[in-house]
Structures are given as C-alpha cells and as structure tokens.
Amino acid sequence: MASKIDRNRRMMADFVAGHSLEQLGADHALTLLRVLAVLTDEKNRRGVSTDPFYRSLRRA
C-alpha cells in the first residue's frame, strides 16, 4: 500500500493532468471535500516546502 504522501502527490499530478475532482474521489475512495483539502495542501506545499520533490516542481 502506498503512503498518503505518495497518494497525495499522485492526486495532484492527476488533477494537473486534467482529471476531475469527482474522478479523483472515485479513484482514491475519498469524499469531494477531502479531495479539495488534499489538493489545497499539495498546492501550498509546492510553494514553501524544502523537500527536493517540491523544489523541482517550482523550478519546472
């Protein structure tokens, strides 16, 4: 089983690729509100995190 961090990163990548919120919820068995919370958190992490994964996204 993948960790929540991996799931959240995948969800953000899928959203950026054009998947709908409803589709993300169905794919990951989450409510629409939880999907929105995850995407908001990932968006905020992209701006401030020192993690190399997020740093590379800021440079891209």
C-alpha positions as CSV (number, residue, x, y, z in Angstrom):
1,M,0.0,0.0,0.0
2,A,1.3,3.4,-1.0
3,S,1.8,6.1,1.7
4,K,-0.5,9.1,1.9
5,I,2.3,11.3,0.7
6,D,2.6,9.3,-2.5
7,R,-1.2,9.2,-2.9
8,N,-1.4,13.0,-2.4
9,R,1.3,13.7,-4.9
10,R,-0.3,11.3,-7.4
11,M,-3.6,13.1,-6.9
12,M,-2.1,16.5,-7.6
13,A,-0.4,15.2,-10.7
14,D,-3.6,13.7,-11.9
15,F,-5.5,16.9,-11.2
16,V,-2.9,19.0,-13.2
17,A,-3.2,16.4,-16.0
18,G,-7.0,17.2,-16.2
19,H,-8.8,14.7,-14.0
20,S,-12.0,15.9,-12.4
21,L,-12.5,16.2,-8.7
22,E,-15.2,13.6,-8.8
23,Q,-12.9,11.2,-10.7
24,L,-10.1,11.7,-8.2
25,G,-12.5,11.0,-5.4
26,A,-13.7,7.8,-7.0
27,D,-10.2,6.6,-7.8
28,H,-9.0,7.1,-4.3
29,A,-12.2,6.4,-2.4
30,L,-12.4,9.9,-0.9
31,T,-15.1,12.5,-0.5
32,L,-15.1,15.6,-2.6
33,L,-14.3,17.7,0.5
34,R,-11.3,15.5,1.3
35,V,-10.1,15.7,-2.3
36,L,-10.2,19.5,-2.1
37,A,-8.3,19.5,1.2
38,V,-5.6,17.3,-0.3
39,L,-5.2,19.4,-3.4
40,T,-5.1,22.6,-1.4
41,D,-2.4,21.2,0.9
42,E,-0.4,20.0,-2.0
43,K,-0.6,23.4,-3.7
44,N,0.6,25.1,-0.5
45,R,3.5,22.6,-0.2
46,R,4.7,23.4,-3.7
47,G,5.2,27.0,-2.7
48,V,7.0,26.5,0.6
49,S,8.4,23.0,1.1
50,T,12.1,22.4,1.2
51,D,11.5,18.8,0.0
52,P,13.5,18.1,-3.2
53,F,10.3,16.9,-4.9
54,Y,8.6,20.2,-4.4
55,R,11.7,22.2,-5.2
56,S,12.0,20.6,-8.6
57,L,8.3,21.4,-9.3
58,R,8.9,25.1,-8.5
59,R,11.9,25.2,-10.9
60,A,9.9,23.5,-13.7
